[in-house]
Amino acid sequence: MYKCIKSFMLEECDDNGSILDGNYGTIKEGTIWDFPEDKIYRFIGGEIRLEEKSNNLSWIEISQEKFKRYFVKVGE
């Protein structure tokens, strides 16, 4: 599991993986994320896919650079 250590914004995508121009979502500091079971699955071509460990089933795909900047490993 990984914890977001600083809030940041990402462009939002529709159900087909198309970027929604001008729409941004906030990834909040303190949220907990994990790699999905299928580690090679990517919907929009990001280097790393993470799923939020909450009831709302959020997921993101980000670059390795962003992952290293905004996330730290926590727990097992």
C-alpha positions, 0 to 999 in steps of 0.5 A, spaced: 500 500 500 502 507 498 500 513 501 499 520 498 504 525 501 502 531 498 495 533 494 496 534 487 491 534 481 490 530 474 486 531 468 480 527 468 478 521 463 471 519 461 469 511 460 473 510 454 479 513 456 479 520 453 481 526 457 476 531 458 479 538 457 479 542 462 476 537 468 481 536 473 480 531 479 484 532 486 488 526 489 488 528 496 494 527 501 493 522 506 489 517 501 491 510 501 492 506 494 494 499 492 497 496 485 491 492 482 492 484 482 493 485 474 499 489 474 500 490 467 493 492 465 493 500 463 487 503 461 489 510 459 497 508 458 500 511 464 506 507 467 503 506 474 496 504 475 493 505 482 487 504 486 484 507 492 483 503 498 476 506 499 469 505 498 468 509 491 473 505 487 477 510 484 483 509 480 489 513 477 494 512 472 501 516 473 508 517 471 513 513 475 516 520 476 509 523 479 509 516 483 516 517 486 514 524 488 507 523 491 507 516 494 510 513 500 510 505 501 506 504 508 504 497 511 505 491 507 
